[in-house]
Every structure is written in C-alpha cells, then in structure tokens.
C-alpha cells in the first residue's frame, strides 16, 4: 500500500512537469523555468536575450536595431544573421575603461567622409531618444569622454581584430565594404599595432590638439601605418632643473596647410593652422615668458615671432615622413 502511494506521487509529479512545459509558458524574455516549494510554483526568468543588430547601413536601420549602452563598461553586440559578436568598449585600456554615459541609447552605423579614402571608414553610435527610426536623422553622435570628437571603431581596427567579427560580416552583408578593401586593411594593419585617435588621411583634415601634450599622429602609407609625435608645443626648461614641459593647457582644432608665404614659394613647407579654441588656452607654467605664443583661433602656431614650419624635403624624421605622405596620400 505504501509503495502504491509513492508511485502515485511520482506519476503526479511527472504529470505536473509535463503540463508546465507543454503549456508553452513563454514570458517576455523567453521560456520561464519553475521552482517548486510545496504546492507553490515560482517563475524564474531566463537571461535577457543578447543585443542584436541586422545592419550598419544608415538607410536600412530598423527599430529592432536600437541598442541601450547606458552605464555599460563592455558589451557584446551580435550580428542577428550569423550571431557573431563584436565586443564594444567606450574608452581606455583593459584595466581603466570608462563606462558609457548614463543615458546612451541609439543605433550603430557605418560612416565615411566622401572626401577621404575608403579605408577611413568607421562604425559610430548615433544617440537618439527612442527606437523610432526617424529620430536617427536628428540624433547626435556619441563623443569621447575627454575630447569633442565622435567615438568610433575604425575600419582598420575592425579588419585586424577578431573582437569585431560580427561587424565585419555586417559590413560585407550590407555592401558597405568589399572583401578586397578588408584584405587591403589587413595588410596595412600588420604593421600598425595600436591605432591612435589621431588618424589622418588628408593634409587639410582637422584634428583635435591638446596643447598640454605631445599627441601621436598616424598616417596611412602604402605598406602600413606611419606614426609620429607632434612636439610643436613642447619646450625645454633648463632652470631650476632641466625638464621638458608644455607651457600651455587647453584644446584646439587644428589642421596642416601648405605655406603660402612669399619666402616659401616653390618649396613644400607645412604650417599648422589653429581653426577653433575648444577649451580655453591657459598658462600651465607660472611665469612662462618663452618663445611659444599661445594658440589663437584663425592664426598659425607661432614660435619666436614666426610660424612653426616643416620643410618636408629637407629631413627624413618621422614628422617629415608623415607630412610627405599627406601631400601624396595613399588612396
């Protein structure tokens, strides 16, 4: 009699489990699992489905491509066709990453300036208030946390890192890049190592210059990426003790130009034009009265009363090399 009761209970338990599964209990985020405590069944929600996008083409974006990155440090975005992931971070190295902003929602898309070569393309993130596709046109691009330039993943990085496999497949799927262009980027990337923020593809391409630093510039060459440090605002102070310093702080948008001064006619002389002051220029070294004048909008960067110049054909230093490349860009 006891055995009959045990078997009866076992069969009843199986019947209950089958009923739960066969009743097709799908919640908002998928099939619910159940835990039992006596006669009470408590639903336990499965993990949220991974974020997926179906396109990076600006004209093909749908509301289903809307992504919320708010306060994330790192996230995986999946190609909805292949389910290959791309690992996305905001800014900084592996041990010092910034969180994405508290409100950071919108659409990933591919951007290329038509005035620049194909290899200059990049994936950007367009901030929008909601998933309505019409808001894409009126949205603004996500900016970097320390400078007013768009956050992006450059095509050169996508082609040379497995962490962006999902985006690479989407770009091919959308017809935004060709297999030959990706192969070209891979050949170039074999030498470029860590790609810096200041990647220049044309001589007159504006870039952000933090005058309290010596930023690294990268320029595309036929067999790879050439880099150099821009030391125009660096000074050497001998007293009271020898040291290198940057006498000013602040940020400005600048661009290289070919000098039009009469004394430079017939020669390839490059100067640096200050286009706009982004952060006010202030004195970083108290009592500085040296040769470098503070940058001002519309003027050339000046030292000792004369524009700072580079005669690109005179020497073969890294700065001379990259400026020669910019005068004859690799397309």
N, C-alpha and C positions, 0 to 999 in steps of 0.2 A: 504493500500500500504506500509506503514511504517512497519507494523507487518510482512508482507511478506519478506521485505528486512532483518529484524532482524533474522527471521527463516533461511533464506538463508545463512546468515553469520554463524550461529550456526552450520548448517549442514556441511558447508565448513570446519569449524574448526575441527569437529569430523573426517571428511574425511582425513584431513591433519594428525591428531594424529594417526589414524589407519594406514595410509600409512607409517609413520615413524616407528611404532612398527613392522608392518608386513613385512617391507623390511629387517628385521633381521640385523640391523646395529650393528654388533659386532666389537668392536675395539680390540686392542692388549690385553687389560686388562678386556674385558667383554663388556656388552651392554652399549652403550652410551645413556645418558639422554640428552634431548634437552630443552633449554630455548628459548623463542621467544621474540624478541624485534622488533615490527612492522613486517616486512617481512623477518628479518634476524634470522636464526636458528643457535645457538652456541652450539656445543657439549660440554657436561660436563662429564669428565671421572669418572667412579666409582672408589672406593677404590682398591688399589692393592690387588690381591689375597693373602691370608696368606701363609707364607712359610711352605711347607710340605716336609716330607721325608718318604720313603717307607721301609727303612731298616736301621739297625745299624750293620749289618753283613759286615765286611770288604770286603769279596769276592763277595758280591751281590750289592754293591753300583753302582748306575747308575748316568748319568749326571743330571738327574732330582732331585737328592738328594743334589745337590750343593746349599750351603747357604751362603749368604753375611751378616756378622755380623758387618761390618765396622762401628765404632763410635757409636754403639748401647749401651745403658745403660741396657736395659732389653728388651727381645723379647720373643714371643711365637712361638714355633716350633710345628707344628701339625702332628700327625700320619695320613698319607694320606688315610689309610683304615678306621679308626674309627673317625678321626678328633678330637681326644682328644689332648689337648695341653700339652706341657711341657714349664714351664716358666724358661727362661735362663738368668742368670746374670753372669758378669765376676768375680768380686771380691769385697769384702767389705760388710758391713751391709746395712740394708734398707735405712739408711739416709746418707750413704757415699759410694756409689757404684762407681767403676771405669768404664769408658767407655771401650768397646772393642777397640783394636787398630784401627788406621785409615784405614789400609788395613788388613782385617780379613775375608778371604773367603776360603771356603773349604767344608769338609764333617765331619759330626758327625759319630763316630764309637765306637764299644764296644771293650775294651782292658782288657785282663787278663794275668798276668805273669804266665806261666805254672808252675813255681816253688812255687807259692803261692796258698793258698786255694781259693775255688770258690767264697767266699764272698768278696775277694779282688778286684773283677772286677769293672770297671768304664767306663763311657762314656767320650771319649776325642774328641777333634776337630783337624782334620788334615788340616793344611794350604796348599793350592795349588794355582797356578797362574790362573787356569781356571777350567771349568767344565769337562774337559777331564778326564775320569776315570783313564787313565794310569798315570796321574800326582799324584794319591793318593800314589803310592809306593815311589815316590821320594820327596814327601812333608815332612814337619816337623810339629810336634805337637805344638799347641798354648801353650805358657808358662804363668805362673802367672806374674803379673806386678812387684812383689817385690822379686822374687826368681826363680832360673832356674829349676823349676820343672813343669811338664805338668799340665795345667788347666784340671780339670776333675769333673765329678759328680759321686760320689762313689755309688756302688750298694746299700749299706746300707742306703744312703740318698734317693735313688730312691724308695726303698721298703717302706720307712717310711714317705713319703711326697706326698700329693695329687698333688702338683705342678708338679710332674713328671709322671703323669698318662699315658701320651702319650708314653713316653719312656718305661715305664713298659710293656705296651701292645706290643710294638715293640720287646722288648727283648724276650717275650714269643712267639710272632709270628715267630721270626727268629730262635727259638730253642736255643738261647744263654744262657738262664737260664730256670730252671724248676719251676713249681708252688711251689714245696716243698722247693727249695732254697729261693724263695721270702718269704715264710712263716717263714723260719728259720731266715732270715734277719729282719723280722718284730718283731719276738720275742726278738732278740738281741737288736733291736733299741728301745724297750720300755724303756730302761734304759740309752741310750747313750746321749740323749739330743743334744747339739750342737757338731757335729762331727768336730774335729780339723784337720788341714792339715797333721799333723804327725801321720798317722795311720800305725802302724807296725803289720805285720803278721808273721814275722820270725826274729830270733835273729840277723842274719847277713844281714838284709835288710838295705841298705844305706838310709840315710835321711839327709836333709839339716839342719845344726845347725848354727843359728845366735848367735855368742858368746856374743853379747851385750844384750841378753835377756835370759829369763828362759822359753823356749818353752814347750808347753803342748804335751805330748805323749799319744796316745790312743792305747790300745792293746785289741784284741778280747779275751773274756773269755766265758765260757760255758753258763753263764746266763746273759751276757750283755757285756758292754764295760768298761774296767778299764782305768783310766787316772791318770797321774802324771805330775808334773813339773820337768824339768831337770835343776837342780841348780848347775851343776858342775863348771860353770864359774862365779858364784856369790860370792862376797866377802863382808865381814862386815868391814866397816871402822869406827874406834872409834873416831878419831880426824880429824879435829877440832870439829866435831859434829858427833854423831852416825848415820850411814846410811848404807844401803845396796847398792852396786854398782857392775857394771860389768866392770872390768878394761880394757877390750879389745873390739874393734869393728871389724866387718868382718864376713864373712860366710865361712863355710867349709862343705864338705860332710864327714859324719862320719858313723860308724856302731859299734854296740856292738859285743864283742867277748868274748869267754870263755878264761880266762887267762891260758897261757902255762908256766908261770914262775915256776921254781922248787919248790919254797916255797908254791905254790898254788895247787900242785898236790893232787888229791883225794878230792878236795873241789870245789864247784860251785862258782867260783869267776869270776865276769864280769868286763871287762875293756872297754874303749871307744877308738877306733882307728880312727885317722884322715886320710881320704883317699885322699882328694884333697882340696886345698885352692881355693874357688870360688871368694871371694872378699878379697883383701889383709887385713891381720890382722894388725891393728894399735892400738896404745895406746890411750885409751879413758879417762884415769885418769892421768893427768900430774904428773910426778914424782913417778909413781907406782913402788915399789920395794918389792912386797909382794911374796906370796908363789906360785901363779899360773903362770906357764910358758906359753908363747904364743904358740898356736897350730901350729904345722908344719906338712906338708904332710908326711905320712908314719909312724908317731910316735904315741904313746899313749898319751892321755891327762894326763898331769902331774902336781902334786902339791907337794911342799916341797921336790922335788927331787925324788918322787916316783909316779908310775902310780896311777891315781884315780881308786879305786876298790869298788865293791859292793859284799859282801858275801851274796848271796840271801837267804841262810838258817839261817842267824843269826838274822834278824829282820823281822817285818811284816809291814813296812811302804809302801806307795804306790809304790815307785821305786822298792822295793824288790818284791812286788806282781807282777808287770808287767814283771820283768825280769824272775821270776819263770814261768810265763805264756809263755814267749818267748822260754824258754828252753823246754817246753812241750806244743807246740802250739795246739790250738783247730782247727781242720780241717773241 
